[in-house]
Each structure stands twice: as C-alpha cells, then as structure tokens.
Amino acid sequence: RYDGTHPCLAAATQAGKVFIHNPHTRSQHFSASRVFQSPLESDVSLLNINQAVSCLTAGALNPELGYDALLVGTQTNLLAYDVYNNSDLFYREVADGANAIVLGTLGDIAPPLAIIGGNCALQGFDHEGNDLFWTVTGDNVHSLALCDFDGDGKKELL
C-alpha cells in the first residue's frame, strides 16, 4: 500500500529492475529519473536498481507516514524507497550483502527495523537509515522471520 490505501504488487526482474504493478495510478506520471512508466503497460512502473536484486519487501518502515516503503537489497546495498513520493528514504552500503530481509519490530527496539541478513551478519536499520541492530551469525543468512516465539509480547528474530 504505497499510497496508504491501494494494494500493489512489487517484484524484482533478472535485469536489475523492480516492477510495481498498481492499477490505481493509470493517470499518474513519474518525472524523476529512478522510476518510469513502462511504455508497454500503464499499470506497471519500473524502478531501476542497476544491480542484481537479492531480496525485496514492503511495509511500514515509518508508521507516522501512513503508507508502506519498498526495501530492495542487493549484494552490496540496501535501498529504502518511498514509491508514493518517488524518492529515496535512504541508501546504505551493507558490506556482508543482503540475502534476506524482514521488516518489523524486534524486542525492546521501539521503531520498526529493516533487518538484513547477509554473509554471517545481521543488520537492522530504522526509517532514517540508522544502524540500530547488528550481530554476527554462524553462517550465511537465507531467510528471516519475526515472531513472538516465547510469548513475552516482544518479537524475536528467527
């Protein structure tokens, strides 16, 4: 829900792009350089990443905004993108890569985090790109989930 109301579909291509299908923006035209309307289909916008996309998710990274952000991970970077305003929220280098990503609250850390799992490391970024969580793992991370595993009312990272 990049506009806070209408659901959209986002997926990565093998050509280093993310397509966003949104039939609710047929008359909207993007003018910035990162997103452009596909000439083949007016419901599809393409976000040019110029790197192989290794993970992708969307959600409320900044709950005060009232709409979802798009998070795109590559083997060297994390992009938090505001689709509605066609602007970057933040762009961070992730030295250990981004193999998996999950978005949500973790333990006692108050703001939602974009948690990236890479080569033997986990990093968690808030909506401004601040690194609020970091830890080492015993192996490469390929999947992540947040849930209240022990029933204490706080989500743990699996």
Secondary structure by P-SEA (a helix, b strand, c coil): cccccbbbbbbcccccbbbbbbcccccccccccccccccccccbbbbbccccccccccccccccccbbbbbbbcccccccccccccccccccccccccccccccccccccccccccccccbbbbbccccccccccccccccccccccccccccccccc
